[in-house]
Amino acid sequence: MTDEYGLLDTDPEAAIGDEWEEIDVTDTEADRIARERDREFEQFEEQIKDAEQFKVEQSVFDDATFGALYKLVADGHIEAFGGPISTGKEANVYEAMGGEGTEVAVKIFRVNASPFQQMRTYLEGDPRFEGIGNDKKQVVLAWVRKEFANLGRAREAGVRVPRPIAVERNVLVMELVGLVEDRARRLAEVNVENPETAYEVVREYMRRLHTAGLIHGDLSEYNMIIHDGELVIIDLGQAVTVHHPNASDLLYRDCENVASFFSRQGLETDADELFEFIAGDDDRIVR
């Protein structure tokens, strides 16, 4: 990788293209655990409810969510829970200790209170989620699986994103980029010392996402972070495939956001040129 901002090496021959994995959003082991409660699970649930750092809310922690956490602990993906990193309308994120002493982030999506209608607009037209319909639970669970799959696809394409580790129902475990006390800073919060290089890395990552068949869909200085000299793209839950009916508009909006930010850093940037660099002669993505 480069010395500055950590541009990852990639093999063009390994481009993923249009092959799409099927994503199952039916009931998981977590749902079964919640239905078939045993003493050990009930003790685990009570322990989590009593843990101050979780600040249990009905909109976040239903029985099946406790079941998902229980399963992830049993499978060795989580060994100990830490404090909250962030809370939002869509999800709460917690710091945790993962397998073999690694630091991980546990993202718990709200099933009852997520902005599910907004989520549906990004799921509709994605070939991985045909037939999801209007069921709120199915939409939220699809969204979680989608973020997990998008993170994996992006990493395979050579884009620096948090490494996805495990997913169970509405809980996603992934690499923790920066500790709570030394958290990674969003691009909007830092003084970009070398905007030319940062821009080159961002536009190359956008191109690689497109090569892998993905459009971020909400890219801006608020979901790109700098940590240990690396530029990392986060929040890929809304990323759509190039087959999505709004893919072109979403990509152009990303280009406008990125060009606008770097123009404020003193660079001469143009959203149309950036769009052309990313999409090229792809006839699926047109203005």
Contacts in CASP RR format, 6 or more apart in sequence:
PFRMAT RR
TARGET T0000
AUTHOR 0000-0000-0000
METHOD contacts of the structure
MODEL  1
MTDEYGLLDTDPEAAIGDEWEEIDVTDTEADRIARERDREFEQFEEQIKD
AEQFKVEQSVFDDATFGALYKLVADGHIEAFGGPISTGKEANVYEAMGGE
GTEVAVKIFRVNASPFQQMRTYLEGDPRFEGIGNDKKQVVLAWVRKEFAN
LGRAREAGVRVPRPIAVERNVLVMELVGLVEDRARRLAEVNVENPETAYE
VVREYMRRLHTAGLIHGDLSEYNMIIHDGELVIIDLGQAVTVHHPNASDL
LYRDCENVASFFSRQGLETDADELFEFIAGDDDRIVR
1 7 0 8 1.000
1 8 0 8 1.000
1 9 0 8 1.000
2 197 0 8 1.000
2 201 0 8 1.000
4 194 0 8 1.000
4 197 0 8 1.000
4 229 0 8 1.000
5 194 0 8 1.000
5 197 0 8 1.000
5 198 0 8 1.000
5 201 0 8 1.000
5 226 0 8 1.000
5 229 0 8 1.000
5 230 0 8 1.000
5 231 0 8 1.000
6 160 0 8 1.000
6 201 0 8 1.000
6 229 0 8 1.000
6 230 0 8 1.000
6 231 0 8 1.000
7 160 0 8 1.000
7 200 0 8 1.000
7 201 0 8 1.000
7 204 0 8 1.000
7 205 0 8 1.000
7 231 0 8 1.000
8 158 0 8 1.000
8 159 0 8 1.000
8 160 0 8 1.000
9 158 0 8 1.000
10 157 0 8 1.000
10 158 0 8 1.000
10 208 0 8 1.000
12 211 0 8 1.000
14 156 0 8 1.000
15 157 0 8 1.000
15 211 0 8 1.000
15 212 0 8 1.000
16 153 0 8 1.000
16 156 0 8 1.000
16 157 0 8 1.000
16 211 0 8 1.000
16 212 0 8 1.000
16 213 0 8 1.000
17 211 0 8 1.000
17 212 0 8 1.000
17 213 0 8 1.000
18 213 0 8 1.000
18 242 0 8 1.000
18 243 0 8 1.000
20 127 0 8 1.000
20 128 0 8 1.000
20 241 0 8 1.000
21 128 0 8 1.000
21 149 0 8 1.000
22 128 0 8 1.000
23 128 0 8 1.000
23 129 0 8 1.000
23 142 0 8 1.000
23 145 0 8 1.000
23 146 0 8 1.000
23 149 0 8 1.000
24 145 0 8 1.000
25 129 0 8 1.000
25 132 0 8 1.000
25 138 0 8 1.000
25 141 0 8 1.000
25 142 0 8 1.000
25 145 0 8 1.000
28 68 0 8 1.000
28 71 0 8 1.000
28 168 0 8 1.000
28 169 0 8 1.000
29 71 0 8 1.000
29 168 0 8 1.000
30 64 0 8 1.000
30 65 0 8 1.000
30 67 0 8 1.000
30 68 0 8 1.000
30 70 0 8 1.000
30 71 0 8 1.000
30 168 0 8 1.000
30 169 0 8 1.000
30 171 0 8 1.000
31 64 0 8 1.000
31 67 0 8 1.000
31 169 0 8 1.000
33 41 0 8 1.000
33 64 0 8 1.000
33 67 0 8 1.000
33 70 0 8 1.000
33 71 0 8 1.000
34 62 0 8 1.000
34 63 0 8 1.000
34 64 0 8 1.000
34 66 0 8 1.000
34 67 0 8 1.000
37 63 0 8 1.000
41 66 0 8 1.000
41 67 0 8 1.000
41 70 0 8 1.000
44 66 0 8 1.000
44 69 0 8 1.000
44 70 0 8 1.000
44 73 0 8 1.000
45 63 0 8 1.000
45 66 0 8 1.000
45 67 0 8 1.000
45 70 0 8 1.000
48 54 0 8 1.000
48 56 0 8 1.000
48 61 0 8 1.000
48 66 0 8 1.000
48 69 0 8 1.000
48 81 0 8 1.000
49 56 0 8 1.000
49 61 0 8 1.000
51 81 0 8 1.000
53 81 0 8 1.000
53 82 0 8 1.000
53 83 0 8 1.000
53 84 0 8 1.000
53 94 0 8 1.000
54 61 0 8 1.000
54 81 0 8 1.000
54 84 0 8 1.000
54 94 0 8 1.000
55 84 0 8 1.000
58 112 0 8 1.000
59 110 0 8 1.000
59 112 0 8 1.000
59 113 0 8 1.000
60 92 0 8 1.000
60 108 0 8 1.000
60 110 0 8 1.000
60 113 0 8 1.000
61 108 0 8 1.000
62 111 0 8 1.000
62 112 0 8 1.000
64 111 0 8 1.000
64 169 0 8 1.000
64 170 0 8 1.000
65 108 0 8 1.000
65 111 0 8 1.000
65 169 0 8 1.000
65 170 0 8 1.000
65 171 0 8 1.000
67 168 0 8 1.000
67 169 0 8 1.000
68 168 0 8 1.000
68 169 0 8 1.000
68 170 0 8 1.000
68 171 0 8 1.000
69 78 0 8 1.000
69 106 0 8 1.000
69 108 0 8 1.000
69 168 0 8 1.000
69 171 0 8 1.000
71 168 0 8 1.000
72 78 0 8 1.000
72 106 0 8 1.000
72 166 0 8 1.000
72 168 0 8 1.000
72 171 0 8 1.000
72 173 0 8 1.000
73 79 0 8 1.000
75 166 0 8 1.000
76 98 0 8 1.000
76 99 0 8 1.000
77 98 0 8 1.000
77 99 0 8 1.000
77 104 0 8 1.000
77 165 0 8 1.000
77 166 0 8 1.000
77 173 0 8 1.000
78 96 0 8 1.000
78 97 0 8 1.000
78 98 0 8 1.000
78 99 0 8 1.000
78 104 0 8 1.000
78 106 0 8 1.000
78 173 0 8 1.000
79 96 0 8 1.000
79 97 0 8 1.000
79 98 0 8 1.000
79 99 0 8 1.000
79 101 0 8 1.000
80 96 0 8 1.000
80 97 0 8 1.000
80 98 0 8 1.000
81 94 0 8 1.000
81 95 0 8 1.000
81 96 0 8 1.000
81 97 0 8 1.000
81 106 0 8 1.000
82 94 0 8 1.000
82 95 0 8 1.000
82 96 0 8 1.000
82 97 0 8 1.000
83 94 0 8 1.000
83 95 0 8 1.000
83 180 0 8 1.000
84 92 0 8 1.000
84 93 0 8 1.000
84 94 0 8 1.000
84 95 0 8 1.000
85 93 0 8 1.000
85 94 0 8 1.000
85 95 0 8 1.000
85 105 0 8 1.000
85 176 0 8 1.000
85 180 0 8 1.000
85 183 0 8 1.000
86 92 0 8 1.000
86 93 0 8 1.000
87 93 0 8 1.000
89 110 0 8 1.000
89 113 0 8 1.000
89 114 0 8 1.000
89 115 0 8 1.000
90 109 0 8 1.000
90 110 0 8 1.000
90 114 0 8 1.000
90 115 0 8 1.000
91 107 0 8 1.000
91 108 0 8 1.000
91 109 0 8 1.000
91 110 0 8 1.000
91 114 0 8 1.000
92 107 0 8 1.000
92 108 0 8 1.000
92 110 0 8 1.000
93 105 0 8 1.000
93 106 0 8 1.000
93 107 0 8 1.000
93 108 0 8 1.000
94 105 0 8 1.000
94 106 0 8 1.000
94 108 0 8 1.000
95 103 0 8 1.000
95 104 0 8 1.000
95 105 0 8 1.000
95 106 0 8 1.000
95 176 0 8 1.000
95 179 0 8 1.000
95 180 0 8 1.000
96 103 0 8 1.000
96 104 0 8 1.000
96 105 0 8 1.000
96 106 0 8 1.000
96 173 0 8 1.000
96 176 0 8 1.000
97 103 0 8 1.000
97 104 0 8 1.000
98 104 0 8 1.000
98 165 0 8 1.000
98 173 0 8 1.000
102 175 0 8 1.000
103 176 0 8 1.000
103 178 0 8 1.000
103 179 0 8 1.000
104 165 0 8 1.000
104 173 0 8 1.000
104 174 0 8 1.000
104 175 0 8 1.000
104 176 0 8 1.000
105 162 0 8 1.000
105 173 0 8 1.000
105 174 0 8 1.000
105 175 0 8 1.000
105 176 0 8 1.000
105 177 0 8 1.000
106 171 0 8 1.000
106 172 0 8 1.000
106 173 0 8 1.000
107 147 0 8 1.000
107 171 0 8 1.000
107 172 0 8 1.000
107 173 0 8 1.000
107 174 0 8 1.000
108 170 0 8 1.000
108 171 0 8 1.000
109 140 0 8 1.000
109 143 0 8 1.000
109 144 0 8 1.000
109 170 0 8 1.000
109 171 0 8 1.000
109 172 0 8 1.000
110 140 0 8 1.000
110 170 0 8 1.000
111 136 0 8 1.000
111 137 0 8 1.000
111 140 0 8 1.000
111 141 0 8 1.000
111 170 0 8 1.000
112 136 0 8 1.000
114 136 0 8 1.000
114 139 0 8 1.000
114 140 0 8 1.000
114 143 0 8 1.000
116 136 0 8 1.000
116 139 0 8 1.000
116 140 0 8 1.000
119 139 0 8 1.000
119 140 0 8 1.000
119 143 0 8 1.000
119 238 0 8 1.000
120 132 0 8 1.000
120 133 0 8 1.000
120 134 0 8 1.000
120 139 0 8 1.000
121 246 0 8 1.000
122 143 0 8 1.000
122 217 0 8 1.000
122 237 0 8 1.000
122 238 0 8 1.000
122 239 0 8 1.000
122 240 0 8 1.000
122 244 0 8 1.000
123 129 0 8 1.000
123 132 0 8 1.000
123 139 0 8 1.000
123 142 0 8 1.000
123 143 0 8 1.000
123 146 0 8 1.000
124 132 0 8 1.000
124 245 0 8 1.000
125 240 0 8 1.000
125 241 0 8 1.000
125 243 0 8 1.000
125 244 0 8 1.000
125 245 0 8 1.000
126 146 0 8 1.000
126 240 0 8 1.000
126 241 0 8 1.000
126 243 0 8 1.000
126 244 0 8 1.000
127 241 0 8 1.000
127 243 0 8 1.000
128 146 0 8 1.000
128 149 0 8 1.000
128 241 0 8 1.000
129 142 0 8 1.000
129 146 0 8 1.000
132 138 0 8 1.000
132 139 0 8 1.000
132 142 0 8 1.000
133 139 0 8 1.000
140 170 0 8 1.000
141 169 0 8 1.000
141 170 0 8 1.000
143 237 0 8 1.000
144 167 0 8 1.000
144 169 0 8 1.000
144 170 0 8 1.000
144 171 0 8 1.000
144 172 0 8 1.000
145 167 0 8 1.000
146 237 0 8 1.000
146 239 0 8 1.000
147 164 0 8 1.000
147 172 0 8 1.000
147 236 0 8 1.000
147 237 0 8 1.000
148 164 0 8 1.000
148 167 0 8 1.000
148 172 0 8 1.000
150 214 0 8 1.000
150 236 0 8 1.000
150 237 0 8 1.000
150 239 0 8 1.000
151 161 0 8 1.000
151 162 0 8 1.000
151 163 0 8 1.000
151 164 0 8 1.000
151 174 0 8 1.000
151 236 0 8 1.000
152 161 0 8 1.000
152 163 0 8 1.000
152 164 0 8 1.000
153 212 0 8 1.000
153 213 0 8 1.000
153 214 0 8 1.000
154 161 0 8 1.000
154 208 0 8 1.000
154 209 0 8 1.000
154 212 0 8 1.000
154 214 0 8 1.000
154 233 0 8 1.000
154 236 0 8 1.000
154 239 0 8 1.000
155 161 0 8 1.000
155 163 0 8 1.000
155 164 0 8 1.000
156 212 0 8 1.000
157 208 0 8 1.000
157 209 0 8 1.000
157 211 0 8 1.000
157 212 0 8 1.000
157 214 0 8 1.000
158 205 0 8 1.000
158 208 0 8 1.000
159 205 0 8 1.000
159 208 0 8 1.000
159 209 0 8 1.000
159 212 0 8 1.000
159 233 0 8 1.000
160 205 0 8 1.000
160 230 0 8 1.000
160 231 0 8 1.000
160 232 0 8 1.000
160 233 0 8 1.000
161 232 0 8 1.000
161 233 0 8 1.000
161 234 0 8 1.000
161 236 0 8 1.000
162 174 0 8 1.000
162 175 0 8 1.000
162 176 0 8 1.000
162 177 0 8 1.000
162 232 0 8 1.000
162 234 0 8 1.000
163 174 0 8 1.000
163 175 0 8 1.000
164 172 0 8 1.000
164 173 0 8 1.000
164 174 0 8 1.000
164 175 0 8 1.000
165 173 0 8 1.000
165 174 0 8 1.000
165 175 0 8 1.000
166 172 0 8 1.000
166 173 0 8 1.000
167 173 0 8 1.000
177 184 0 8 1.000
177 225 0 8 1.000
177 227 0 8 1.000
177 232 0 8 1.000
177 234 0 8 1.000
178 184 0 8 1.000
178 227 0 8 1.000
184 225 0 8 1.000
184 226 0 8 1.000
184 227 0 8 1.000
184 232 0 8 1.000
185 225 0 8 1.000
185 226 0 8 1.000
185 227 0 8 1.000
186 221 0 8 1.000
186 222 0 8 1.000
186 223 0 8 1.000
186 224 0 8 1.000
186 225 0 8 1.000
187 198 0 8 1.000
187 221 0 8 1.000
187 222 0 8 1.000
187 224 0 8 1.000
187 225 0 8 1.000
187 226 0 8 1.000
187 231 0 8 1.000
187 261 0 8 1.000
188 220 0 8 1.000
188 221 0 8 1.000
188 222 0 8 1.000
188 261 0 8 1.000
190 226 0 8 1.000
192 198 0 8 1.000
192 265 0 8 1.000
195 262 0 8 1.000
195 265 0 8 1.000
195 266 0 8 1.000
195 267 0 8 1.000
196 267 0 8 1.000
198 231 0 8 1.000
198 262 0 8 1.000
198 265 0 8 1.000
199 258 0 8 1.000
199 262 0 8 1.000
199 265 0 8 1.000
199 267 0 8 1.000
199 269 0 8 1.000
201 231 0 8 1.000
202 224 0 8 1.000
202 231 0 8 1.000
202 258 0 8 1.000
202 262 0 8 1.000
203 258 0 8 1.000
203 274 0 8 1.000
203 277 0 8 1.000
203 278 0 8 1.000
205 231 0 8 1.000
205 233 0 8 1.000
206 216 0 8 1.000
206 219 0 8 1.000
206 254 0 8 1.000
206 255 0 8 1.000
206 258 0 8 1.000
206 274 0 8 1.000
206 278 0 8 1.000
207 277 0 8 1.000
207 278 0 8 1.000
209 215 0 8 1.000
209 216 0 8 1.000
209 239 0 8 1.000
210 242 0 8 1.000
210 251 0 8 1.000
210 278 0 8 1.000
210 279 0 8 1.000
210 282 0 8 1.000
210 285 0 8 1.000
213 241 0 8 1.000
213 242 0 8 1.000
214 236 0 8 1.000
214 239 0 8 1.000
214 240 0 8 1.000
214 241 0 8 1.000
214 242 0 8 1.000
215 239 0 8 1.000
215 240 0 8 1.000
215 241 0 8 1.000
215 242 0 8 1.000
215 244 0 8 1.000
215 247 0 8 1.000
215 250 0 8 1.000
215 251 0 8 1.000
215 254 0 8 1.000
215 285 0 8 1.000
216 233 0 8 1.000
216 236 0 8 1.000
216 238 0 8 1.000
216 239 0 8 1.000
216 250 0 8 1.000
216 254 0 8 1.000
217 238 0 8 1.000
217 239 0 8 1.000
217 240 0 8 1.000
217 250 0 8 1.000
217 251 0 8 1.000
217 253 0 8 1.000
217 254 0 8 1.000
218 235 0 8 1.000
218 238 0 8 1.000
218 250 0 8 1.000
218 254 0 8 1.000
219 233 0 8 1.000
219 254 0 8 1.000
219 257 0 8 1.000
219 258 0 8 1.000
220 254 0 8 1.000
220 257 0 8 1.000
220 258 0 8 1.000
220 261 0 8 1.000
221 257 0 8 1.000
221 261 0 8 1.000
223 233 0 8 1.000
223 234 0 8 1.000
223 235 0 8 1.000
224 231 0 8 1.000
224 232 0 8 1.000
224 233 0 8 1.000
224 234 0 8 1.000
225 231 0 8 1.000
225 232 0 8 1.000
225 234 0 8 1.000
226 232 0 8 1.000
240 246 0 8 1.000
240 247 0 8 1.000
240 250 0 8 1.000
241 247 0 8 1.000
242 282 0 8 1.000
242 284 0 8 1.000
242 285 0 8 1.000
243 284 0 8 1.000
244 250 0 8 1.000
247 284 0 8 1.000
247 285 0 8 1.000
248 279 0 8 1.000
248 285 0 8 1.000
248 286 0 8 1.000
248 287 0 8 1.000
251 275 0 8 1.000
251 278 0 8 1.000
251 279 0 8 1.000
251 285 0 8 1.000
252 271 0 8 1.000
252 275 0 8 1.000
252 287 0 8 1.000
255 271 0 8 1.000
255 272 0 8 1.000
255 274 0 8 1.000
255 275 0 8 1.000
255 278 0 8 1.000
256 271 0 8 1.000
258 269 0 8 1.000
258 271 0 8 1.000
258 274 0 8 1.000
259 269 0 8 1.000
259 270 0 8 1.000
259 271 0 8 1.000
259 274 0 8 1.000
260 269 0 8 1.000
260 271 0 8 1.000
262 269 0 8 1.000
263 269 0 8 1.000
272 287 0 8 1.000
275 287 0 8 1.000
279 285 0 8 1.000
279 286 0 8 1.000
END
